[in-house]
Amino acid sequence: MLNHIHLHGRLTAAPELRKTDSGKSVVSFTLAVDRDKEHPDFIPCVAWERRAEHISAYFDRGQEAVISGRIGSRSYQDKDGKRRTAYEVTVESIDFCGKKSSTAETPEHPRYATPTIAEITDDDGELPF
């Protein structure tokens, strides 16, 4: 049997990294996927461990992404004691896609820093090769 899904959309909010009681990293986020221009779908997604840390570090609100994963379900009791079922995509891979939205902020990470170029002051005119 096959359980695999590919989605292309934008993150609706900045993903927040959390830790489970056992110390595993987990991040949850919602991906807005256009079904058509008037009816977007909001798909709940979850990622674990290193992938969760990667998403938390490099993705932000409005960031366009392509994800691959599998659909899972889990049962829980709500505050009224009723049995509920939640469906979510467990992310197996995520890639940047397209340009960032104007509402997206640039992550504070060295990857996005403007490189500094030092001027050579002791040039003797000789080429090193």
Secondary structure by P-SEA (a helix, b strand, c coil): cbbbbbbbbbccccbbbbbcccbbbbbbbbbbbbccccbbbbbbbbbcaaaaaaaaacccccccbbbbbbbbbbbbbccccbbbbbbbbbccbbbbcccccccccccccccccbbbbbbbccccccccc
